[in-house]
């Protein structure tokens, strides 16, 4: 069936298959287009390789999610799943791909933190940090910390504040991480990310742009922490 009522920029479109209405737009910041752009960006940064990692963006009740089994640098809007936040039912599914195993973890960020987007990377910095820290990653007195929100109160962290990110244990199946991720979200209400040992990181934010900023800033801090550990420099500076 072909939709005959979709409009974009005031122009009626009559050539869009009904299943593609939600993911078809010429707007570069439409979630389906933006997910593809950001996945290419993350691929170029080395944060997602093969088919690992992913991203999800919320647009009102609609949750756009990159699928399982697609090379991130080759992703196109037609690959997207669209899920209703309220009903938890799929509003749109691609013809040949499976839903991402990250889906229940993304949904946890939306339902528990009212996030606008959630990013999952397999960053080597994230993996290395989970091998160097125990239950939590901690770092303080680094300027880049000021990009991270306080969450439980207005504003961002100060230079001298301590950033704390919980670390949960990996599981054979990614969806089996859901309970421990939700527990970490409850136990660390000030965190905007959760690290998964020997796996990667989940980062969320109020909007996709905030999530992107937090992910970039956190990865910078993770890389710095690995180097500090190599040089026996404490990642948390004692306050005098």
N, C-alpha and C positions, 0 to 999 in steps of 0.2 A: 504494500500500500504506500502511496506517496502523499505526504502532507501537502495541503493546499492553503494553509493558513499561516505559515511561518513568515514573520517579517523581520527584516534587519535594516537598520538605518532608514526606516520608512519605506523600504522597497519590499513588495511582496515576493516571496520565493515559493515557486510551485514545483521545484525539481528535487526536493530533498526527501529521501525515504523516511518514513515515519520513525524508524528506529534511530535515525541520525539527527533528528531535530535538536536534541539536547546538546549535541557535541559539534554542531555546525555553526560557525560564526567567523566573520572576517575581522573581528576585534582581537588584536593580539593578546589582550589580557583576559579574554574569555578563559575559564578554567581548563577546558580541553586543549586549547592552544598553549596556554602557559605551562601546563604540566610537561608538554613535549619540549618546550624551550628550556625549562629548568632541568629536566632529565639530561639534556645534552650538555648543559652547563656543569652539572654534577659529574657526568661522565668525563668531561675534559679536566675536571679537578681531581679525578681519580677516586671519587667518593662512591661511585657505583660502577661495577664492572660486570661483564656477562649480562645476566638478567637479574642480578642482586640489587637490593635497595628499592626505593620507590618514593612516591609523594602522593598526597591527597589534598584536595582543596575543597573547602565548604563554600557554597553559594546559597545562602538561605537554608532551605530544607534539603537542598541537593548536595550530595557528597560525590565529587569526582575523584576516581581512584585509578591509578595506572594499573594495568593488568599484570598477571604472572606470565613469565616466559617470553617477554619481549625485550630485545636489546635496547637499552635506554637511549642510545644515540640515534636510533632508527624509529622511535616511537612516533605515531601519528594520532590525531584526535579520534579516528575511527576505532582505535584500540581501547578507548576509555569505557570503564564501567561508571554508571551513575546510580547512586543509592539514596533512598529517602532517609533522612536522619530520624524523622518521627516514626515512620512505619517500619523501618529497617528492611523494606522491600526494594528490589532492584527496579529502577525506572528505565534503565537502558543497559543492555548487555551486548558486547561484541559477538560476532558469529562464531569465532574459533578459539577464543582465549578463555582461560580460567580466571576467576577472581583472585586477587592477590592474597597470599597468606597473611599479609600485614593488615588486612581489613579490620579484624577485631581490635587490633592495637590502635589503628588510626581512630576507630570509633570510640575507643576509651578516652582519647584526647578531646574529642568533640563532646562527649556526654559528661565527662568529669571536669574538664577545664574550659568548656565553651570555646575551644580553639577555632581558628579560621583556616588553619592548614596544619598538616603534620608531615614532616620529612623523615625518611629513614635512609641512612647511608651505611655503607660498609667501610667507612674511612679507616685507613691503617692507623691513623693517630688515635681514633677511638678504640680500636682493638688493642693497640699497644698499651694505652692507659689502663685498660681493664686487667692487664697482666702485671702492672706496676702498683696498683692500688687495690685495697681489699673491698670493703663494703661501699665506700663512697670515694668519688674523686673530689679533691679539694685544691683550690689555688686562691691566692690573695695578692694584693698589692701589685697588680699588673694593669696597665691602663685600659686594655681591651675589655676588662671586666665591666666597664661602664656601659657597654652595649647590652648587657643582660638585665632584664627587668627583675624587680623585687617580688613580683607576683602577689604576695600577701599584703602589700601596701603600695601606694602610688610611687611612681618613679623607678629609676634604675639603680643598680648597685653602684656604690662609690669605689674609687680606686683601692681604698684600704679594706673594703669589705671582702668577705670570703665567699667564693662561689662553691656551692656543694651540689654535686650531681650523683644520685644513687646509682649503684651498679647491681644488676640482677644477673642470675645465672642463666646461661643459654639452655635451650632445649632442642631435641631433635627436630620437632615440628614448630615452625614459627608461631602458629596460632596458639600453641601451648604456653607461650610467654604471657598471655593476656592476664592471667590472675596475678602473677608476680609484678607485672608492670602496673596494674591497677593498685596493688598494695603499695608499691613505691610512690605512686602519685598521692595516695592518701597519707603516707608516712612523711613525705617531703613536699608539703604544699607550696614551698617557695621555689621548687625546681621547675624549669621549663624544658627539661630533657631527662631521659633515662638511658644509661649505658647498658649494653648487654655484653657480658664477658665473652671474649673470643668471637664476637659477632659484629657489633657496630653500635649505632646510637639512634634513638628516636628523639626528635626535636619538634616542638610545636610553638605556635604563636597566635596572637589575636587575629592576624591577617597573614596572607601568604608572604607579604613583604617583610613583616616582622619575623616570621618563622625563618625566612631566608637569612635575615640579618643575624638572628640568634645562632643559626647553624654555622654560619661563616665565622662568627666571633668565637663560638665554643670550639670549633675545629682548630682555630688559631691557638687558643689556650691549651688545647690538648697536645698539639705539636710542641708548644713551648714547654709544657710540663714534662714530656718525654725527654727533651734535651736537658732540662734542669736536673732530672733524675740521673741522666748519664754523667753529669758534672757534679753530682752530689750537692746540688743546691736545693734547699727546702722549697717546696712549692707554696707553703704557707709561711708568711713572714710574721714573726711574733711582734705584737704591738707593744711599744715601750710606754 
